[in-house]
Amino acid sequence: MDNIEVISEAYNWLEKGHKVALATVLKTWGSAPRRPGSQLAIRDDGHMVGSVSGGCVEGDVVANAMDLIENPRIKILDYGITNNTAWEVGLACGGDIRIRLEVLENNE
């Protein structure tokens, strides 16, 4: 799924009254499964579209998104081989990923 489809689906969810968080890969170092700019939209019920890591860290990103949906702000998430959390969430590819997580708003 490309970013246009991810954003389109996220805004469809907003129009239906859901709260939505958007994760975007800001930077990668070394071996990483997704390139900068890759996106994942997370709905308030945990449903998601897109990908920021090919499944390696999505679970942790979704958990952070659920918290963010209830307490809107911008959060930067870092995962990598020097980060103990990376191994806990399954990022064993040998790379590092920096992700921006934010809540989207329907400004109608």
QUIVENBEL-V927789 format. One record per pair of residues at least 12 apart in sequence whose ideal C-beta (glycine too) atoms are under 10 Angstrom apart, sorted by the first residue. I is the first residue (numbers start at 1). J is the second residue. Records with the same first field share a line. If there is no record, write none. Layout:
BEGIN
I->J ; J
END
This chain:
BEGIN
1->38 ; 39 ; 40 ; 41 ; 49 ; 50 ; 51
2->38 ; 39 ; 50
3->24 ; 37 ; 38 ; 39 ; 41 ; 50
4->39
5->39 ; 41 ; 49 ; 50
6->22 ; 23 ; 24 ; 38 ; 39 ; 40 ; 41 ; 48 ; 49 ; 50 ; 51
7->22 ; 39 ; 41 ; 49 ; 50 ; 104
8->41 ; 49
9->41 ; 43 ; 47 ; 48 ; 49 ; 50
10->22 ; 39 ; 40 ; 41 ; 42 ; 43 ; 48 ; 49 ; 50 ; 104
11->41 ; 104 ; 106
12->41 ; 43 ; 49
13->41 ; 42 ; 43 ; 44 ; 45 ; 47 ; 49 ; 104 ; 106
14->41 ; 43 ; 104 ; 105 ; 106 ; 107 ; 108
15->106 ; 108
16->43 ; 106
17->44 ; 106
18->42 ; 43 ; 44 ; 45 ; 47 ; 69 ; 104 ; 106
19->42 ; 43 ; 44 ; 45 ; 65 ; 66 ; 68 ; 69 ; 70 ; 72 ; 103 ; 104 ; 105 ; 106
20->41 ; 42 ; 43 ; 44 ; 47 ; 48 ; 65 ; 69 ; 102 ; 103 ; 104 ; 105 ; 106
21->40 ; 41 ; 42 ; 43 ; 44 ; 48 ; 61 ; 62 ; 64 ; 65 ; 66 ; 67 ; 68 ; 69 ; 72 ; 75 ; 101 ; 102 ; 103 ; 104
22->39 ; 40 ; 41 ; 42 ; 50 ; 65 ; 68 ; 100 ; 101 ; 102 ; 103 ; 104
23->38 ; 39 ; 40 ; 41 ; 42 ; 48 ; 50 ; 51 ; 52 ; 53 ; 57 ; 58 ; 61 ; 62 ; 64 ; 65 ; 68 ; 75 ; 77 ; 99 ; 100 ; 101 ; 102
24->36 ; 37 ; 38 ; 39 ; 40 ; 41 ; 50 ; 52 ; 98 ; 99 ; 100 ; 101 ; 102
25->37 ; 38 ; 39 ; 40 ; 51 ; 52 ; 53 ; 97 ; 98 ; 99 ; 100
26->52 ; 76 ; 77 ; 78 ; 97 ; 98 ; 99 ; 100
27->78 ; 96 ; 97 ; 98 ; 99 ; 100
28->52 ; 53 ; 79 ; 80 ; 93 ; 95 ; 96 ; 97 ; 98 ; 99
29->80 ; 81 ; 94 ; 95 ; 96 ; 97 ; 98
30->80 ; 81 ; 93 ; 94 ; 95 ; 96 ; 97
31->81 ; 92 ; 93 ; 94 ; 95 ; 96
32->52 ; 53 ; 54 ; 56 ; 79 ; 80 ; 91 ; 93 ; 94 ; 95 ; 96 ; 97 ; 98
33->51 ; 52 ; 53 ; 54 ; 55 ; 56 ; 57 ; 91 ; 93 ; 95 ; 97
34->50 ; 51 ; 52 ; 53 ; 54 ; 56 ; 57 ; 95 ; 97 ; 99
36->97 ; 98
38->50 ; 51 ; 52 ; 53 ; 54 ; 97 ; 99
39->51 ; 52 ; 99 ; 100
40->52 ; 53 ; 57 ; 58 ; 61 ; 62 ; 65 ; 99 ; 101
41->65 ; 104
42->58 ; 61 ; 62 ; 63 ; 64 ; 65 ; 66 ; 68 ; 69 ; 101 ; 103 ; 104
43->62 ; 65 ; 66 ; 69
44->65 ; 66 ; 69 ; 70 ; 103
45->66
46->62 ; 63 ; 65 ; 66
47->62
48->61 ; 62 ; 65
52->77 ; 79 ; 97 ; 99 ; 100 ; 101
53->79 ; 89 ; 90 ; 91 ; 93 ; 95 ; 97 ; 99
54->91 ; 93
55->90
56->79 ; 86 ; 89 ; 90 ; 91 ; 92 ; 93 ; 95 ; 97
57->77 ; 79 ; 85 ; 86 ; 88 ; 89 ; 90 ; 91 ; 97 ; 99
58->89 ; 90
59->89 ; 90
60->77 ; 79 ; 85 ; 86 ; 88 ; 89 ; 90 ; 91 ; 99
61->75 ; 77 ; 79 ; 89 ; 97 ; 99 ; 101
62->101
63->89
64->77 ; 99 ; 101
65->77 ; 101 ; 102 ; 103
67->101
68->101 ; 102 ; 103
69->103 ; 104
70->103
71->103
72->102 ; 103 ; 104 ; 105
73->101 ; 102 ; 103
74->100 ; 101 ; 102 ; 103
75->99 ; 100 ; 101 ; 102 ; 103
76->98 ; 99 ; 100 ; 101 ; 102
77->97 ; 98 ; 99 ; 100 ; 101
78->96 ; 97 ; 98 ; 99
79->91 ; 93 ; 95 ; 96 ; 97 ; 98 ; 99
80->93 ; 94 ; 95 ; 96 ; 97 ; 98
81->93 ; 94 ; 95 ; 96
82->96
83->96 ; 97
END
